[in-house]
Amino acid sequence: MTHLPDPAVLVLEDGSRHPGRAYGARGTTLGEVVFATGMSGYQETLTDPSYAGQIVLQTAPHIGNTGMNDEDPESRRIWVSGYIVRDPSRVVSNWRATSSLDDTLERDGIVGISGIDTRAITRVLRSAGSMRGGIFSGDAASLDADEQLRIVREAPQMAGQNLSAEVSVAVAAVTPAVGEKIGNLAVLDLGVKQATLNNLAERGFEVHVLPQNSSFADITAIDPVAVFYSNGPGDPSASDAQVAVLREVLDAKLPYFGICFGNQLFGRALGLGTYKLTFGHRGINQPVRDKATGRVEITAHNHGFAVDAPIEGVFDSPAGYGQVEVSHVGLNDDVVEGLRALDIPAFSVQYHPEAAAGPHDANYLFDRFRDLVVANQKDSE
């Protein structure tokens, strides 16, 4: 007799219900339901701290065929609140795999669902925007539908949440420089990925990963040649403390590079606003134009918020940091994808140049940062 998988249901805050099969751990999970468009790299997605608080839906229909391994995690654990796939692989086919995706989700307590029409849900999210949702399986699958919807609608909205404390390291950690050392780099860990640290170390930085609540005094205590703000989850408008520290960094004219969340906080430090995107950018196939070169890059994204700034021309920083320009623009919707200060040594991008699962079109940005720091050192001599 064939064993039927346990039932599960995805409930969205608009009241729609999507029955399917339990995948991973059984129970209840809540979060903001978002979609990621990558056809590969699911292990890097699951272990990206930027996805904390989110239930991730994979638009690619077949997920899990390469299993999970011990070499590709981007952080110390899986961070997604829940996971949605259409067709989970029945077998693992990769020589590096140490476990199946299903077993890993179950081991880490990640509640998921499979066997639902992910394309239909993606179309809903593209129209209505990302929304709160819940996955109910095991005993929770038998809860009354009205009760399930009530639980979903009482979950917190992503807007206004500061989640960096949940994903950041508690104590400082150091990754040694590879090759000739440029100097110490202070990395504020807002949800940093391992591939980012590796790329920075390979450029000659001794990488000091600092907790998200580090003060400017904590940063200067390591005698840094530059400061880096990482990617991370949550609403940038809820991170006033990190913005205040960043302004001290800019006042000291320390070279600065920020990615993703670090781009949004750089925008705020410059005096710009941020806003929530309708459904965000998530995946490894987002086209971005580098305005300086005209080159179009295919890039990896994971952000639901963006900086509000004029795309064309040079403008004055409202916070008094001189002239600024938007350096990169998203070609799908004209979203600001990068900022460059013209009077201080600082720039940022909204996407992920480390792109552990690919593509690597934007990897040059780490070289650009290294060159900026080296030039600043020469100017200071």
Contacts in CASP RR format, 6 or more apart in sequence:
PFRMAT RR
TARGET T0000
AUTHOR 0000-0000-0000
METHOD contacts of the structure
MODEL  1
MTHLPDPAVLVLEDGSRHPGRAYGARGTTLGEVVFATGMSGYQETLTDPS
YAGQIVLQTAPHIGNTGMNDEDPESRRIWVSGYIVRDPSRVVSNWRATSS
LDDTLERDGIVGISGIDTRAITRVLRSAGSMRGGIFSGDAASLDADEQLR
IVREAPQMAGQNLSAEVSVAVAAVTPAVGEKIGNLAVLDLGVKQATLNNL
AERGFEVHVLPQNSSFADITAIDPVAVFYSNGPGDPSASDAQVAVLREVL
DAKLPYFGICFGNQLFGRALGLGTYKLTFGHRGINQPVRDKATGRVEITA
HNHGFAVDAPIEGVFDSPAGYGQVEVSHVGLNDDVVEGLRALDIPAFSVQ
YHPEAAAGPHDANYLFDRFRDLVVANQKDSE
5 21 0 8 1.000
5 22 0 8 1.000
5 114 0 8 1.000
6 21 0 8 1.000
6 22 0 8 1.000
6 26 0 8 1.000
6 137 0 8 1.000
6 138 0 8 1.000
6 141 0 8 1.000
7 19 0 8 1.000
7 20 0 8 1.000
7 21 0 8 1.000
7 22 0 8 1.000
7 137 0 8 1.000
7 138 0 8 1.000
7 141 0 8 1.000
8 19 0 8 1.000
8 20 0 8 1.000
8 21 0 8 1.000
8 22 0 8 1.000
8 23 0 8 1.000
8 112 0 8 1.000
8 113 0 8 1.000
8 135 0 8 1.000
8 136 0 8 1.000
8 137 0 8 1.000
8 138 0 8 1.000
8 141 0 8 1.000
9 17 0 8 1.000
9 18 0 8 1.000
9 19 0 8 1.000
9 20 0 8 1.000
9 113 0 8 1.000
9 135 0 8 1.000
9 136 0 8 1.000
9 137 0 8 1.000
9 141 0 8 1.000
9 148 0 8 1.000
10 17 0 8 1.000
10 18 0 8 1.000
10 20 0 8 1.000
10 33 0 8 1.000
10 84 0 8 1.000
10 113 0 8 1.000
10 116 0 8 1.000
10 121 0 8 1.000
10 133 0 8 1.000
10 134 0 8 1.000
10 135 0 8 1.000
11 17 0 8 1.000
11 18 0 8 1.000
11 133 0 8 1.000
11 134 0 8 1.000
11 135 0 8 1.000
11 136 0 8 1.000
11 145 0 8 1.000
11 148 0 8 1.000
11 149 0 8 1.000
11 152 0 8 1.000
12 18 0 8 1.000
12 33 0 8 1.000
12 121 0 8 1.000
12 124 0 8 1.000
12 131 0 8 1.000
12 132 0 8 1.000
12 133 0 8 1.000
12 134 0 8 1.000
12 152 0 8 1.000
13 131 0 8 1.000
13 132 0 8 1.000
13 133 0 8 1.000
13 149 0 8 1.000
13 152 0 8 1.000
13 153 0 8 1.000
14 124 0 8 1.000
14 128 0 8 1.000
14 131 0 8 1.000
15 149 0 8 1.000
16 124 0 8 1.000
17 145 0 8 1.000
18 113 0 8 1.000
18 116 0 8 1.000
18 117 0 8 1.000
18 121 0 8 1.000
19 116 0 8 1.000
20 113 0 8 1.000
20 114 0 8 1.000
20 115 0 8 1.000
20 116 0 8 1.000
21 113 0 8 1.000
21 114 0 8 1.000
21 115 0 8 1.000
22 112 0 8 1.000
22 113 0 8 1.000
22 114 0 8 1.000
22 137 0 8 1.000
22 138 0 8 1.000
22 141 0 8 1.000
23 83 0 8 1.000
23 85 0 8 1.000
23 88 0 8 1.000
23 102 0 8 1.000
23 105 0 8 1.000
23 112 0 8 1.000
23 113 0 8 1.000
23 114 0 8 1.000
24 83 0 8 1.000
24 102 0 8 1.000
24 105 0 8 1.000
24 106 0 8 1.000
24 109 0 8 1.000
24 110 0 8 1.000
24 111 0 8 1.000
24 112 0 8 1.000
25 105 0 8 1.000
25 106 0 8 1.000
25 108 0 8 1.000
25 109 0 8 1.000
25 110 0 8 1.000
25 111 0 8 1.000
25 112 0 8 1.000
26 111 0 8 1.000
26 137 0 8 1.000
26 138 0 8 1.000
26 139 0 8 1.000
26 140 0 8 1.000
27 111 0 8 1.000
27 135 0 8 1.000
27 136 0 8 1.000
27 137 0 8 1.000
27 138 0 8 1.000
27 139 0 8 1.000
27 140 0 8 1.000
28 111 0 8 1.000
28 134 0 8 1.000
28 135 0 8 1.000
28 136 0 8 1.000
28 137 0 8 1.000
28 140 0 8 1.000
28 151 0 8 1.000
29 55 0 8 1.000
29 81 0 8 1.000
29 82 0 8 1.000
29 110 0 8 1.000
29 111 0 8 1.000
29 112 0 8 1.000
29 134 0 8 1.000
29 135 0 8 1.000
30 55 0 8 1.000
30 81 0 8 1.000
30 132 0 8 1.000
30 133 0 8 1.000
30 134 0 8 1.000
30 151 0 8 1.000
30 152 0 8 1.000
30 155 0 8 1.000
31 53 0 8 1.000
31 54 0 8 1.000
31 55 0 8 1.000
31 81 0 8 1.000
31 82 0 8 1.000
31 132 0 8 1.000
31 133 0 8 1.000
31 134 0 8 1.000
31 155 0 8 1.000
31 158 0 8 1.000
32 53 0 8 1.000
32 54 0 8 1.000
32 55 0 8 1.000
32 130 0 8 1.000
32 131 0 8 1.000
32 132 0 8 1.000
32 133 0 8 1.000
32 157 0 8 1.000
32 158 0 8 1.000
33 54 0 8 1.000
33 55 0 8 1.000
33 57 0 8 1.000
33 84 0 8 1.000
33 121 0 8 1.000
33 125 0 8 1.000
33 130 0 8 1.000
33 131 0 8 1.000
33 132 0 8 1.000
33 133 0 8 1.000
33 134 0 8 1.000
34 54 0 8 1.000
34 55 0 8 1.000
34 56 0 8 1.000
34 57 0 8 1.000
34 125 0 8 1.000
34 130 0 8 1.000
34 279 0 8 1.000
34 280 0 8 1.000
34 282 0 8 1.000
34 304 0 8 1.000
35 56 0 8 1.000
35 57 0 8 1.000
35 58 0 8 1.000
35 59 0 8 1.000
35 118 0 8 1.000
35 121 0 8 1.000
35 122 0 8 1.000
35 125 0 8 1.000
35 126 0 8 1.000
35 279 0 8 1.000
35 282 0 8 1.000
36 45 0 8 1.000
36 56 0 8 1.000
36 57 0 8 1.000
36 58 0 8 1.000
36 59 0 8 1.000
36 282 0 8 1.000
36 283 0 8 1.000
36 302 0 8 1.000
37 59 0 8 1.000
37 60 0 8 1.000
37 282 0 8 1.000
37 283 0 8 1.000
37 284 0 8 1.000
37 285 0 8 1.000
37 286 0 8 1.000
38 45 0 8 1.000
38 58 0 8 1.000
38 59 0 8 1.000
38 60 0 8 1.000
38 283 0 8 1.000
38 284 0 8 1.000
38 285 0 8 1.000
38 357 0 8 1.000
39 60 0 8 1.000
40 60 0 8 1.000
40 66 0 8 1.000
40 284 0 8 1.000
40 357 0 8 1.000
41 72 0 8 1.000
41 284 0 8 1.000
41 356 0 8 1.000
41 357 0 8 1.000
41 358 0 8 1.000
42 58 0 8 1.000
42 63 0 8 1.000
42 64 0 8 1.000
42 101 0 8 1.000
43 66 0 8 1.000
43 67 0 8 1.000
43 68 0 8 1.000
43 69 0 8 1.000
43 72 0 8 1.000
43 73 0 8 1.000
43 101 0 8 1.000
43 357 0 8 1.000
44 72 0 8 1.000
44 73 0 8 1.000
44 74 0 8 1.000
44 193 0 8 1.000
44 195 0 8 1.000
44 356 0 8 1.000
44 357 0 8 1.000
45 51 0 8 1.000
45 56 0 8 1.000
45 58 0 8 1.000
45 80 0 8 1.000
45 283 0 8 1.000
45 302 0 8 1.000
45 357 0 8 1.000
46 56 0 8 1.000
46 78 0 8 1.000
46 79 0 8 1.000
46 80 0 8 1.000
46 83 0 8 1.000
46 110 0 8 1.000
47 72 0 8 1.000
47 73 0 8 1.000
47 74 0 8 1.000
47 75 0 8 1.000
47 77 0 8 1.000
47 78 0 8 1.000
47 79 0 8 1.000
48 74 0 8 1.000
48 75 0 8 1.000
48 79 0 8 1.000
48 193 0 8 1.000
48 231 0 8 1.000
48 302 0 8 1.000
49 74 0 8 1.000
49 75 0 8 1.000
49 79 0 8 1.000
49 167 0 8 1.000
49 191 0 8 1.000
49 192 0 8 1.000
49 193 0 8 1.000
49 231 0 8 1.000
49 232 0 8 1.000
49 233 0 8 1.000
50 79 0 8 1.000
50 191 0 8 1.000
50 231 0 8 1.000
50 232 0 8 1.000
50 233 0 8 1.000
50 260 0 8 1.000
50 261 0 8 1.000
50 302 0 8 1.000
50 303 0 8 1.000
51 79 0 8 1.000
51 80 0 8 1.000
51 81 0 8 1.000
51 233 0 8 1.000
51 302 0 8 1.000
52 79 0 8 1.000
52 80 0 8 1.000
52 81 0 8 1.000
52 163 0 8 1.000
52 166 0 8 1.000
52 167 0 8 1.000
52 232 0 8 1.000
52 233 0 8 1.000
52 234 0 8 1.000
53 79 0 8 1.000
53 80 0 8 1.000
53 81 0 8 1.000
53 158 0 8 1.000
53 161 0 8 1.000
53 163 0 8 1.000
53 233 0 8 1.000
54 80 0 8 1.000
54 81 0 8 1.000
54 82 0 8 1.000
54 158 0 8 1.000
54 233 0 8 1.000
55 80 0 8 1.000
55 81 0 8 1.000
55 82 0 8 1.000
55 83 0 8 1.000
55 84 0 8 1.000
55 133 0 8 1.000
55 134 0 8 1.000
55 135 0 8 1.000
56 80 0 8 1.000
56 82 0 8 1.000
56 83 0 8 1.000
56 84 0 8 1.000
56 282 0 8 1.000
57 84 0 8 1.000
57 85 0 8 1.000
57 118 0 8 1.000
57 121 0 8 1.000
57 122 0 8 1.000
57 125 0 8 1.000
58 83 0 8 1.000
58 84 0 8 1.000
58 85 0 8 1.000
58 86 0 8 1.000
58 118 0 8 1.000
59 118 0 8 1.000
59 119 0 8 1.000
59 122 0 8 1.000
61 86 0 8 1.000
61 87 0 8 1.000
61 118 0 8 1.000
61 119 0 8 1.000
62 86 0 8 1.000
62 87 0 8 1.000
62 89 0 8 1.000
63 85 0 8 1.000
63 86 0 8 1.000
63 87 0 8 1.000
63 88 0 8 1.000
63 89 0 8 1.000
63 101 0 8 1.000
64 85 0 8 1.000
64 88 0 8 1.000
64 89 0 8 1.000
64 92 0 8 1.000
64 100 0 8 1.000
64 101 0 8 1.000
65 89 0 8 1.000
65 91 0 8 1.000
65 92 0 8 1.000
65 93 0 8 1.000
65 94 0 8 1.000
66 92 0 8 1.000
66 93 0 8 1.000
66 94 0 8 1.000
66 96 0 8 1.000
66 97 0 8 1.000
67 89 0 8 1.000
67 92 0 8 1.000
67 94 0 8 1.000
67 97 0 8 1.000
67 99 0 8 1.000
67 100 0 8 1.000
67 101 0 8 1.000
67 104 0 8 1.000
68 97 0 8 1.000
68 98 0 8 1.000
68 99 0 8 1.000
68 100 0 8 1.000
68 101 0 8 1.000
68 104 0 8 1.000
69 94 0 8 1.000
69 96 0 8 1.000
69 97 0 8 1.000
69 98 0 8 1.000
70 98 0 8 1.000
71 96 0 8 1.000
72 356 0 8 1.000
73 194 0 8 1.000
74 193 0 8 1.000
74 194 0 8 1.000
74 195 0 8 1.000
74 356 0 8 1.000
75 167 0 8 1.000
75 191 0 8 1.000
75 192 0 8 1.000
75 193 0 8 1.000
75 194 0 8 1.000
77 108 0 8 1.000
78 104 0 8 1.000
78 105 0 8 1.000
78 108 0 8 1.000
78 110 0 8 1.000
79 167 0 8 1.000
79 233 0 8 1.000
80 110 0 8 1.000
81 110 0 8 1.000
82 110 0 8 1.000
82 111 0 8 1.000
82 112 0 8 1.000
82 135 0 8 1.000
83 105 0 8 1.000
83 110 0 8 1.000
83 111 0 8 1.000
83 112 0 8 1.000
83 113 0 8 1.000
84 112 0 8 1.000
84 113 0 8 1.000
84 114 0 8 1.000
84 116 0 8 1.000
84 118 0 8 1.000
84 121 0 8 1.000
84 135 0 8 1.000
85 112 0 8 1.000
85 113 0 8 1.000
85 114 0 8 1.000
85 115 0 8 1.000
85 118 0 8 1.000
86 114 0 8 1.000
86 115 0 8 1.000
86 116 0 8 1.000
86 117 0 8 1.000
86 118 0 8 1.000
86 119 0 8 1.000
87 114 0 8 1.000
87 115 0 8 1.000
88 101 0 8 1.000
88 102 0 8 1.000
88 114 0 8 1.000
89 100 0 8 1.000
89 101 0 8 1.000
92 99 0 8 1.000
92 100 0 8 1.000
92 101 0 8 1.000
99 107 0 8 1.000
105 112 0 8 1.000
111 135 0 8 1.000
111 137 0 8 1.000
112 135 0 8 1.000
112 137 0 8 1.000
113 135 0 8 1.000
113 137 0 8 1.000
125 131 0 8 1.000
125 279 0 8 1.000
126 278 0 8 1.000
126 279 0 8 1.000
129 278 0 8 1.000
129 279 0 8 1.000
130 158 0 8 1.000
130 278 0 8 1.000
130 279 0 8 1.000
130 280 0 8 1.000
130 304 0 8 1.000
132 152 0 8 1.000
132 153 0 8 1.000
132 155 0 8 1.000
132 157 0 8 1.000
133 152 0 8 1.000
133 155 0 8 1.000
134 148 0 8 1.000
134 151 0 8 1.000
134 152 0 8 1.000
134 155 0 8 1.000
136 143 0 8 1.000
136 148 0 8 1.000
140 148 0 8 1.000
143 151 0 8 1.000
158 234 0 8 1.000
158 235 0 8 1.000
158 276 0 8 1.000
158 304 0 8 1.000
159 235 0 8 1.000
159 276 0 8 1.000
160 234 0 8 1.000
160 235 0 8 1.000
160 237 0 8 1.000
160 238 0 8 1.000
161 233 0 8 1.000
161 234 0 8 1.000
161 235 0 8 1.000
161 238 0 8 1.000
162 234 0 8 1.000
162 235 0 8 1.000
162 238 0 8 1.000
162 239 0 8 1.000
163 232 0 8 1.000
163 233 0 8 1.000
163 234 0 8 1.000
164 190 0 8 1.000
164 191 0 8 1.000
164 212 0 8 1.000
164 232 0 8 1.000
164 233 0 8 1.000
164 234 0 8 1.000
164 239 0 8 1.000
164 242 0 8 1.000
164 261 0 8 1.000
165 212 0 8 1.000
165 213 0 8 1.000
166 233 0 8 1.000
167 189 0 8 1.000
167 190 0 8 1.000
167 191 0 8 1.000
167 232 0 8 1.000
167 233 0 8 1.000
168 189 0 8 1.000
168 190 0 8 1.000
168 191 0 8 1.000
168 211 0 8 1.000
168 212 0 8 1.000
168 213 0 8 1.000
169 189 0 8 1.000
169 209 0 8 1.000
169 210 0 8 1.000
169 211 0 8 1.000
170 211 0 8 1.000
171 211 0 8 1.000
172 208 0 8 1.000
172 209 0 8 1.000
172 210 0 8 1.000
172 211 0 8 1.000
173 208 0 8 1.000
173 209 0 8 1.000
174 206 0 8 1.000
174 207 0 8 1.000
174 208 0 8 1.000
174 209 0 8 1.000
175 197 0 8 1.000
175 198 0 8 1.000
175 200 0 8 1.000
175 201 0 8 1.000
175 206 0 8 1.000
175 207 0 8 1.000
175 209 0 8 1.000
176 201 0 8 1.000
176 206 0 8 1.000
177 183 0 8 1.000
177 201 0 8 1.000
177 204 0 8 1.000
177 205 0 8 1.000
177 206 0 8 1.000
177 207 0 8 1.000
178 201 0 8 1.000
178 202 0 8 1.000
178 204 0 8 1.000
179 204 0 8 1.000
180 204 0 8 1.000
181 204 0 8 1.000
181 205 0 8 1.000
181 206 0 8 1.000
182 203 0 8 1.000
182 204 0 8 1.000
182 205 0 8 1.000
182 225 0 8 1.000
182 370 0 8 1.000
182 373 0 8 1.000
182 374 0 8 1.000
182 377 0 8 1.000
183 204 0 8 1.000
183 205 0 8 1.000
183 206 0 8 1.000
183 224 0 8 1.000
183 225 0 8 1.000
184 205 0 8 1.000
184 206 0 8 1.000
184 208 0 8 1.000
184 222 0 8 1.000
184 223 0 8 1.000
184 224 0 8 1.000
184 225 0 8 1.000
185 200 0 8 1.000
185 205 0 8 1.000
185 206 0 8 1.000
185 207 0 8 1.000
185 208 0 8 1.000
185 224 0 8 1.000
185 225 0 8 1.000
185 226 0 8 1.000
185 227 0 8 1.000
185 228 0 8 1.000
186 208 0 8 1.000
186 210 0 8 1.000
186 214 0 8 1.000
186 219 0 8 1.000
186 222 0 8 1.000
186 224 0 8 1.000
186 226 0 8 1.000
186 227 0 8 1.000
186 228 0 8 1.000
187 196 0 8 1.000
187 197 0 8 1.000
187 200 0 8 1.000
187 207 0 8 1.000
187 208 0 8 1.000
187 209 0 8 1.000
187 210 0 8 1.000
187 227 0 8 1.000
187 228 0 8 1.000
187 229 0 8 1.000
187 230 0 8 1.000
188 210 0 8 1.000
188 212 0 8 1.000
188 214 0 8 1.000
188 219 0 8 1.000
188 227 0 8 1.000
188 228 0 8 1.000
188 229 0 8 1.000
188 230 0 8 1.000
188 242 0 8 1.000
188 245 0 8 1.000
189 209 0 8 1.000
189 210 0 8 1.000
189 211 0 8 1.000
189 212 0 8 1.000
189 230 0 8 1.000
190 212 0 8 1.000
190 229 0 8 1.000
190 230 0 8 1.000
190 231 0 8 1.000
190 232 0 8 1.000
190 239 0 8 1.000
190 242 0 8 1.000
190 261 0 8 1.000
190 262 0 8 1.000
190 265 0 8 1.000
191 212 0 8 1.000
191 230 0 8 1.000
191 231 0 8 1.000
191 232 0 8 1.000
191 233 0 8 1.000
191 261 0 8 1.000
192 209 0 8 1.000
192 230 0 8 1.000
192 231 0 8 1.000
192 232 0 8 1.000
193 230 0 8 1.000
193 231 0 8 1.000
193 352 0 8 1.000
193 354 0 8 1.000
193 356 0 8 1.000
194 356 0 8 1.000
195 354 0 8 1.000
195 355 0 8 1.000
195 356 0 8 1.000
196 230 0 8 1.000
196 231 0 8 1.000
196 259 0 8 1.000
196 352 0 8 1.000
196 354 0 8 1.000
197 207 0 8 1.000
197 209 0 8 1.000
198 354 0 8 1.000
199 353 0 8 1.000
199 354 0 8 1.000
199 363 0 8 1.000
199 366 0 8 1.000
200 207 0 8 1.000
200 228 0 8 1.000
200 366 0 8 1.000
201 207 0 8 1.000
202 366 0 8 1.000
203 366 0 8 1.000
203 367 0 8 1.000
203 369 0 8 1.000
203 370 0 8 1.000
204 370 0 8 1.000
205 225 0 8 1.000
205 226 0 8 1.000
205 370 0 8 1.000
205 373 0 8 1.000
208 222 0 8 1.000
208 224 0 8 1.000
210 218 0 8 1.000
210 219 0 8 1.000
210 222 0 8 1.000
212 242 0 8 1.000
213 241 0 8 1.000
214 245 0 8 1.000
215 245 0 8 1.000
216 245 0 8 1.000
216 248 0 8 1.000
216 249 0 8 1.000
216 252 0 8 1.000
219 227 0 8 1.000
219 245 0 8 1.000
219 249 0 8 1.000
220 252 0 8 1.000
224 254 0 8 1.000
225 254 0 8 1.000
225 255 0 8 1.000
225 373 0 8 1.000
225 376 0 8 1.000
225 377 0 8 1.000
226 254 0 8 1.000
226 255 0 8 1.000
226 256 0 8 1.000
226 257 0 8 1.000
226 369 0 8 1.000
226 372 0 8 1.000
226 373 0 8 1.000
226 376 0 8 1.000
227 246 0 8 1.000
227 249 0 8 1.000
227 254 0 8 1.000
227 255 0 8 1.000
227 256 0 8 1.000
227 257 0 8 1.000
228 256 0 8 1.000
228 257 0 8 1.000
228 258 0 8 1.000
228 369 0 8 1.000
229 242 0 8 1.000
229 246 0 8 1.000
229 256 0 8 1.000
229 257 0 8 1.000
229 258 0 8 1.000
229 259 0 8 1.000
229 261 0 8 1.000
229 262 0 8 1.000
229 265 0 8 1.000
229 266 0 8 1.000
229 348 0 8 1.000
230 258 0 8 1.000
230 259 0 8 1.000
230 260 0 8 1.000
230 261 0 8 1.000
230 262 0 8 1.000
231 259 0 8 1.000
231 260 0 8 1.000
231 261 0 8 1.000
231 262 0 8 1.000
231 302 0 8 1.000
231 352 0 8 1.000
232 260 0 8 1.000
232 261 0 8 1.000
232 262 0 8 1.000
233 261 0 8 1.000
234 261 0 8 1.000
234 305 0 8 1.000
235 274 0 8 1.000
235 276 0 8 1.000
235 305 0 8 1.000
236 261 0 8 1.000
236 264 0 8 1.000
236 265 0 8 1.000
236 268 0 8 1.000
236 274 0 8 1.000
236 305 0 8 1.000
237 268 0 8 1.000
237 273 0 8 1.000
237 274 0 8 1.000
239 261 0 8 1.000
239 265 0 8 1.000
239 268 0 8 1.000
242 265 0 8 1.000
243 265 0 8 1.000
243 268 0 8 1.000
243 269 0 8 1.000
246 256 0 8 1.000
246 265 0 8 1.000
246 266 0 8 1.000
246 269 0 8 1.000
247 269 0 8 1.000
247 319 0 8 1.000
249 256 0 8 1.000
250 256 0 8 1.000
250 269 0 8 1.000
250 321 0 8 1.000
250 341 0 8 1.000
250 344 0 8 1.000
250 346 0 8 1.000
253 344 0 8 1.000
253 345 0 8 1.000
254 345 0 8 1.000
255 345 0 8 1.000
255 346 0 8 1.000
255 369 0 8 1.000
255 372 0 8 1.000
255 373 0 8 1.000
255 376 0 8 1.000
256 266 0 8 1.000
256 344 0 8 1.000
256 345 0 8 1.000
256 346 0 8 1.000
256 347 0 8 1.000
256 348 0 8 1.000
257 346 0 8 1.000
257 347 0 8 1.000
257 348 0 8 1.000
257 365 0 8 1.000
257 369 0 8 1.000
257 372 0 8 1.000
258 265 0 8 1.000
258 266 0 8 1.000
258 347 0 8 1.000
258 348 0 8 1.000
258 349 0 8 1.000
259 348 0 8 1.000
259 349 0 8 1.000
259 350 0 8 1.000
259 351 0 8 1.000
259 352 0 8 1.000
259 353 0 8 1.000
259 354 0 8 1.000
260 302 0 8 1.000
260 303 0 8 1.000
260 349 0 8 1.000
260 350 0 8 1.000
260 351 0 8 1.000
260 352 0 8 1.000
261 303 0 8 1.000
262 348 0 8 1.000
263 307 0 8 1.000
263 338 0 8 1.000
263 339 0 8 1.000
263 348 0 8 1.000
263 349 0 8 1.000
263 350 0 8 1.000
264 274 0 8 1.000
264 303 0 8 1.000
264 305 0 8 1.000
264 306 0 8 1.000
264 307 0 8 1.000
264 350 0 8 1.000
266 339 0 8 1.000
266 346 0 8 1.000
266 348 0 8 1.000
267 273 0 8 1.000
267 274 0 8 1.000
267 307 0 8 1.000
267 309 0 8 1.000
267 339 0 8 1.000
267 348 0 8 1.000
268 274 0 8 1.000
268 307 0 8 1.000
269 319 0 8 1.000
269 321 0 8 1.000
270 317 0 8 1.000
270 318 0 8 1.000
270 319 0 8 1.000
270 320 0 8 1.000
270 321 0 8 1.000
270 324 0 8 1.000
270 339 0 8 1.000
270 341 0 8 1.000
271 317 0 8 1.000
271 318 0 8 1.000
271 319 0 8 1.000
272 307 0 8 1.000
272 308 0 8 1.000
272 309 0 8 1.000
272 318 0 8 1.000
273 307 0 8 1.000
273 308 0 8 1.000
273 309 0 8 1.000
274 305 0 8 1.000
274 306 0 8 1.000
274 307 0 8 1.000
274 308 0 8 1.000
275 305 0 8 1.000
275 306 0 8 1.000
275 308 0 8 1.000
276 304 0 8 1.000
276 305 0 8 1.000
277 303 0 8 1.000
277 304 0 8 1.000
277 305 0 8 1.000
277 306 0 8 1.000
277 335 0 8 1.000
279 304 0 8 1.000
280 301 0 8 1.000
280 303 0 8 1.000
280 304 0 8 1.000
281 301 0 8 1.000
281 302 0 8 1.000
281 303 0 8 1.000
281 304 0 8 1.000
281 332 0 8 1.000
281 335 0 8 1.000
281 351 0 8 1.000
282 301 0 8 1.000
282 302 0 8 1.000
282 303 0 8 1.000
282 304 0 8 1.000
283 300 0 8 1.000
283 301 0 8 1.000
283 302 0 8 1.000
284 298 0 8 1.000
284 299 0 8 1.000
284 300 0 8 1.000
284 301 0 8 1.000
284 355 0 8 1.000
284 357 0 8 1.000
284 358 0 8 1.000
284 359 0 8 1.000
285 298 0 8 1.000
285 359 0 8 1.000
286 298 0 8 1.000
286 299 0 8 1.000
286 300 0 8 1.000
286 301 0 8 1.000
286 330 0 8 1.000
286 332 0 8 1.000
286 351 0 8 1.000
287 296 0 8 1.000
287 297 0 8 1.000
287 298 0 8 1.000
287 299 0 8 1.000
287 330 0 8 1.000
287 331 0 8 1.000
287 332 0 8 1.000
288 296 0 8 1.000
288 297 0 8 1.000
288 298 0 8 1.000
288 299 0 8 1.000
288 328 0 8 1.000
288 329 0 8 1.000
288 330 0 8 1.000
288 331 0 8 1.000
288 337 0 8 1.000
288 351 0 8 1.000
288 362 0 8 1.000
289 295 0 8 1.000
289 296 0 8 1.000
289 297 0 8 1.000
289 328 0 8 1.000
289 329 0 8 1.000
289 330 0 8 1.000
289 331 0 8 1.000
290 296 0 8 1.000
290 297 0 8 1.000
290 327 0 8 1.000
290 328 0 8 1.000
291 325 0 8 1.000
291 326 0 8 1.000
291 327 0 8 1.000
291 328 0 8 1.000
291 329 0 8 1.000
292 327 0 8 1.000
296 331 0 8 1.000
297 359 0 8 1.000
297 361 0 8 1.000
297 362 0 8 1.000
298 359 0 8 1.000
298 361 0 8 1.000
299 337 0 8 1.000
299 351 0 8 1.000
299 352 0 8 1.000
299 353 0 8 1.000
299 355 0 8 1.000
299 359 0 8 1.000
299 361 0 8 1.000
299 362 0 8 1.000
300 351 0 8 1.000
300 352 0 8 1.000
300 355 0 8 1.000
300 357 0 8 1.000
300 358 0 8 1.000
300 359 0 8 1.000
301 350 0 8 1.000
301 351 0 8 1.000
301 352 0 8 1.000
302 352 0 8 1.000
303 350 0 8 1.000
303 351 0 8 1.000
306 335 0 8 1.000
306 336 0 8 1.000
306 350 0 8 1.000
307 336 0 8 1.000
307 338 0 8 1.000
307 339 0 8 1.000
307 350 0 8 1.000
308 336 0 8 1.000
309 315 0 8 1.000
309 324 0 8 1.000
309 326 0 8 1.000
309 336 0 8 1.000
309 339 0 8 1.000
310 326 0 8 1.000
311 326 0 8 1.000
311 329 0 8 1.000
311 334 0 8 1.000
311 336 0 8 1.000
312 326 0 8 1.000
313 325 0 8 1.000
313 326 0 8 1.000
314 323 0 8 1.000
314 324 0 8 1.000
314 325 0 8 1.000
314 342 0 8 1.000
315 323 0 8 1.000
315 324 0 8 1.000
315 325 0 8 1.000
316 322 0 8 1.000
316 323 0 8 1.000
316 324 0 8 1.000
317 323 0 8 1.000
317 324 0 8 1.000
317 341 0 8 1.000
321 341 0 8 1.000
321 343 0 8 1.000
321 344 0 8 1.000
321 346 0 8 1.000
322 341 0 8 1.000
322 342 0 8 1.000
322 343 0 8 1.000
322 344 0 8 1.000
323 341 0 8 1.000
323 342 0 8 1.000
323 343 0 8 1.000
324 339 0 8 1.000
324 340 0 8 1.000
324 341 0 8 1.000
324 342 0 8 1.000
325 339 0 8 1.000
325 340 0 8 1.000
325 342 0 8 1.000
326 336 0 8 1.000
326 338 0 8 1.000
326 339 0 8 1.000
326 340 0 8 1.000
327 338 0 8 1.000
327 339 0 8 1.000
327 340 0 8 1.000
327 347 0 8 1.000
327 349 0 8 1.000
328 336 0 8 1.000
328 337 0 8 1.000
328 338 0 8 1.000
328 349 0 8 1.000
328 350 0 8 1.000
328 351 0 8 1.000
329 335 0 8 1.000
329 336 0 8 1.000
329 337 0 8 1.000
329 338 0 8 1.000
330 337 0 8 1.000
335 350 0 8 1.000
336 350 0 8 1.000
337 349 0 8 1.000
337 350 0 8 1.000
337 351 0 8 1.000
338 347 0 8 1.000
338 348 0 8 1.000
338 349 0 8 1.000
338 350 0 8 1.000
339 347 0 8 1.000
339 348 0 8 1.000
340 346 0 8 1.000
340 347 0 8 1.000
341 347 0 8 1.000
345 372 0 8 1.000
345 373 0 8 1.000
345 375 0 8 1.000
345 376 0 8 1.000
347 368 0 8 1.000
347 369 0 8 1.000
347 372 0 8 1.000
349 362 0 8 1.000
349 365 0 8 1.000
351 362 0 8 1.000
352 362 0 8 1.000
353 362 0 8 1.000
353 363 0 8 1.000
353 364 0 8 1.000
353 365 0 8 1.000
353 366 0 8 1.000
354 363 0 8 1.000
354 366 0 8 1.000
355 362 0 8 1.000
355 363 0 8 1.000
END
